[in-house]
Amino acid sequence: MKIGVIYFSKTGNTKAIAESMAKGLNLEATPLSAFAAFDEAYDMIFLGGAFYFGALNKELVAFIGRLDKEKIKNICVFSTNNSAKDACKELKSQVEQKGIHVIDEHFHADGHFLGMKKGHPNEEEKEQAAQFAQNVISLYFPPEPPKTEEGKTSEEKKDEKADSSPLTSAFI
Ligand SMILES: Cc1cc2nc3c(=O)[nH]c(=O)nc-3n(C[C@H](O)[C@H](O)[C@H](O)COP(=O)(O)O)c2cc1C
């Protein structure tokens, strides 16, 4: 499974959340400025941004414009915000215009700006971000149940037993 965490951040708030998510997934977060290319298809990209002067950053918008829907199966958006205006909705809308699936689950945290919301995102929000990312991956890519010695899952073995039971045969 291929997962990525990509973000744009001017003052570090979205970066802090991106890094927490990546840590929760045992990955490195990639700032947009360092992102090179999609070497292979991704199952899930966590994509983060924020509002500046009422809009998403231009480089981030251009990056979304270049996304290839053949290379990205799902995107999960996240943002940090200093006001009530949440950039997740705008991110989702821009990505969907590219025909790429954006999952319903999204994450946003407060971000400090000009002395407002000092200390945010805080440790609790960072921990929530890590947990959120893990939950998204477990939800969309649940782990395969362990196989038995014959290479079958316990569910498959149960089904086999049921198929050969006299009760099942009586109904056939
Ligand atoms: C230059 C600048 C302009 C901003 N303009 C807005 C804005 O128009 N509306 C808004 O809700 N927040 C605005 N903010 C607040 C940011 O969206 C918020 O602080 C966000 O967490 C910044 O993320 P970052 O630290 O990852 O860059 C602005 C912040 C900066 C630095």
PDBQT file of the ligand as one rigid body, heavy atoms in Angstrom, charges set to zero:
ROOT
HETATM    1  C1  LIG A 201      -0.024  35.774   5.260  1.00  0.00    +0.000 C 
HETATM    2  C2  LIG A 201      -1.222  35.143   5.921  1.00  0.00    +0.000 A 
HETATM    3  C3  LIG A 201      -2.497  35.440   5.483  1.00  0.00    +0.000 A 
HETATM    4  C4  LIG A 201      -3.604  34.830   6.098  1.00  0.00    +0.000 A 
HETATM    5  N1  LIG A 201      -4.857  35.104   5.633  1.00  0.00    +0.000 NA
HETATM    6  C5  LIG A 201      -5.925  34.444   6.166  1.00  0.00    +0.000 A 
HETATM    7  C6  LIG A 201      -7.235  34.620   5.644  1.00  0.00    +0.000 A 
HETATM    8  O1  LIG A 201      -7.452  35.379   4.704  1.00  0.00    +0.000 OA
HETATM    9  N2  LIG A 201      -8.272  33.955   6.201  1.00  0.00    +0.000 N 
HETATM   10  C7  LIG A 201      -8.069  33.088   7.234  1.00  0.00    +0.000 A 
HETATM   11  O2  LIG A 201      -9.028  32.501   7.709  1.00  0.00    +0.000 OA
HETATM   12  N3  LIG A 201      -6.829  32.882   7.745  1.00  0.00    +0.000 NA
HETATM   13  C8  LIG A 201      -5.767  33.538   7.236  1.00  0.00    +0.000 A 
HETATM   14  N4  LIG A 201      -4.503  33.315   7.744  1.00  0.00    +0.000 N 
HETATM   15  C9  LIG A 201      -4.355  32.404   8.863  1.00  0.00    +0.000 C 
HETATM   16  C10 LIG A 201      -3.862  31.045   8.386  1.00  0.00    +0.000 C 
HETATM   17  O3  LIG A 201      -4.819  30.420   7.554  1.00  0.00    +0.000 OA
HETATM   18  C11 LIG A 201      -3.588  30.125   9.588  1.00  0.00    +0.000 C 
HETATM   19  O4  LIG A 201      -2.749  30.788  10.490  1.00  0.00    +0.000 OA
HETATM   20  C12 LIG A 201      -2.991  28.812   9.147  1.00  0.00    +0.000 C 
HETATM   21  O5  LIG A 201      -2.909  27.965  10.260  1.00  0.00    +0.000 OA
HETATM   22  C13 LIG A 201      -1.623  29.016   8.529  1.00  0.00    +0.000 C 
HETATM   23  O6  LIG A 201      -1.074  27.775   8.213  1.00  0.00    +0.000 OA
HETATM   24  P1  LIG A 201       0.497  27.572   8.084  1.00  0.00    +0.000 P 
HETATM   25  O7  LIG A 201       1.113  27.928   9.406  1.00  0.00    +0.000 OA
HETATM   26  O8  LIG A 201       0.632  26.139   7.760  1.00  0.00    +0.000 OA
HETATM   27  O9  LIG A 201       0.987  28.466   7.007  1.00  0.00    +0.000 OA
HETATM   28  C14 LIG A 201      -3.400  33.932   7.169  1.00  0.00    +0.000 A 
HETATM   29  C15 LIG A 201      -2.097  33.665   7.588  1.00  0.00    +0.000 A 
HETATM   30  C16 LIG A 201      -1.014  34.236   6.990  1.00  0.00    +0.000 A 
HETATM   31  C17 LIG A 201       0.362  33.890   7.476  1.00  0.00    +0.000 C 
ENDROOT
TORSDOF 0
